[in-house]
Structures are given as C-alpha cells and as structure tokens.
Amino acid sequence: MQSLRQQRVSELLKRELGEVIRREIPLGEAGLITVNDAAVAGDLQSATVFVGIVGTGEQQRKALAILQQQRLRIQGLVGRAVVLKYTPKLRFVLDDSVDRGNRVLQILEELERALPPS
C-alpha cells in the first residue's frame, strides 16, 4: 500500500504529465494519449506511468515510441512544474485495462443474449 506522500506525488505527477503530453505531443500522429495512473516508488525517485492511447494499433505503437524517445524532455518539463527534491525517473507503459474492461462487458452482454428469458 502506498503512503499518503506517495499517493499525493502520484496524483501530482499524473496531472502534470497529462498537461505536458497534451501540449508537447501532436494528436494526429500519436492518437489521443491519456495518463491513467502513475505508480511512484517508495523512495519517490522513479515512477511507472500507465498511459492509454486511443487510436489504431499503429498509432499506439508510434505514441509509445514517442513517449520513450521524449522521456527525458518530458521528465525535465515535469521537473520544472512540480517542486520535488528529485524528479522521478519516468517509465511509460501501455495500460490496456480499458480494453480488458470493454471485453468483459462484451462477454457479459453475449451471455445475457444467450440465456433464455425467464
């Protein structure tokens, strides 16, 4: 379980990363990138950023590559906006939880249609 400080830093990073990504990464080539969560390590020196990307499979791959390529620049912009002793080292991961959730809902709907009415 995360401490209160980790939770606050996580929320702060998530909010600021969303703004930086919205400003810095063009929408056309990378699709729509959303920051779903940021998991901050206990020492607050690294963070895993879970991003959702709305777009084609090619746009998703391209967006993730852009985030990896621009990681240091994004980290620097976040470091200027957020006052912390250390700016966490960022690691971007594609978050597929929305897709998994939609798939579960689709399966439930299929089961409902398959069951005879009572």
C-alpha angles and dihedrals in degrees: 000000000000122000120241090256092053090050092050093047090046092053092045092051092046092053095045094043090053090054095046093048091047091053100039108037118066114238097219102062099034104035121227112325119200127184105227100176144343119213109201121202120240093256091049091231099110136033136189110217116205110207130188117209121200110203143065122321089258091052090050092053091045093048092050090048091050091050091050092046094047095040097113093046092048089046090053093049091049090047091056093049099042119057108220133140089242127019105228118246104246128224118185121215128180109244110214096175092110091054091047091049092050090049091053090050090049091052091049091051091050090051091049091053092047095053116088114245114259 
